[in-house]
Amino acid sequence: WHQQCCYWFKKCERNCKHGNINRSRGGFRLVRAVILVKSPKKLIAARLRKINKITESFPVSGQFDAVAVIEVEELSEIKDVTTEIQKIPGVERTETMVEVNP
């Protein structure tokens, strides 16, 4: 767990002072990401809510049609969720942004 916690940091002190400790979740903060989804399907946000690990989903205006917020234990799980979203019929593209904690 300590190695995962410090994945993006070259130096890490024993107490993980960079902020990835969150005692309320077994000692480690979940990795949170926002996935923007482009799809002409009107109910894409509702369909996204059915995917495991998506904590929130809603339609938006602009270049994308929906936003999905995910929380995962490991960075590698983000790709799994994104791949699952891209398999939904009508999804044209996605863009993922991972939350950065200073």
C-alpha positions in Angstrom: 0.0 0.0 0.0 2.8 2.4 0.8 4.3 2.0 -2.6 0.9 2.7 -4.3 0.3 5.7 -2.0 3.6 7.2 -3.2 3.4 6.3 -6.8 3.7 9.8 -8.1 6.3 11.0 -5.6 10.0 10.4 -5.9 10.5 11.1 -2.2 8.1 10.0 0.5 8.4 10.2 4.2 7.2 7.5 6.4 4.0 9.4 7.3 3.1 10.3 3.7 3.0 14.0 4.4 1.9 14.8 0.8 -1.7 14.0 1.8 -2.7 10.6 0.5 -3.4 9.3 4.0 -7.1 9.3 4.9 -7.7 7.4 8.0 -11.4 7.1 7.4 -10.9 4.8 4.4 -8.5 2.2 5.8 -5.5 4.6 5.8 -5.4 5.6 2.2 -7.4 8.0 0.1 -9.1 6.7 -3.0 -7.9 8.0 -6.3 -10.6 10.2 -7.8 -11.0 11.0 -11.5 -13.4 12.8 -13.8 -14.2 11.3 -17.1 -15.8 13.4 -19.8 -17.9 11.5 -22.2 -19.0 12.4 -25.8 -22.1 10.6 -26.9 -25.2 11.6 -28.8 -27.3 9.3 -26.7 -29.7 11.3 -24.5 -29.6 9.0 -21.5 -25.8 8.4 -21.4 -25.5 9.9 -17.9 -28.0 7.4 -16.5 -26.2 4.6 -18.3 -22.9 5.6 -16.8 -24.4 5.4 -13.2 -24.8 1.7 -13.7 -21.0 1.1 -14.1 -19.2 0.0 -10.9 -16.9 2.6 -9.4 -18.8 5.6 -10.9 -19.9 7.6 -7.9 -21.7 10.4 -9.8 -22.8 11.1 -13.3 -24.6 14.0 -14.9 -25.3 15.5 -18.4 -23.4 18.7 -19.3 -23.5 21.2 -22.2 -20.5 22.0 -24.3 -18.0 19.8 -26.1 -18.9 16.7 -24.1 -22.3 15.3 -23.2 -21.8 13.8 -19.7 -19.4 13.7 -16.8 -18.6 10.6 -14.7 -16.9 10.9 -11.4 -15.0 7.7 -10.2 -13.2 6.6 -7.1 -10.8 3.7 -7.3 -8.2 2.2 -5.1 -5.4 2.0 -7.7 -4.5 4.2 -10.7 -4.7 1.1 -13.0 -8.4 0.8 -12.3 -9.1 4.1 -14.0 -8.2 2.5 -17.4 -10.6 -0.4 -16.7 -13.5 2.0 -16.0 -12.7 4.1 -19.0 -12.5 1.0 -21.2 -15.9 -0.1 -19.9 -17.4 3.4 -20.7 -15.9 3.3 -24.2 -17.7 -0.1 -24.9 -21.1 1.5 -24.4 -22.8 1.8 -27.8 -22.8 5.4 -29.0 -19.8 6.6 -27.0 -17.6 8.5 -29.4 -14.8 9.5 -27.1 -13.7 10.1 -23.5 -11.2 12.3 -21.7 -10.0 11.5 -18.3 -8.7 13.9 -15.6 -7.2 12.5 -12.4 -7.4 14.6 -9.2 -4.1 15.9 -8.0 -3.5 16.4 -4.3 -0.6 18.7 -3.5 
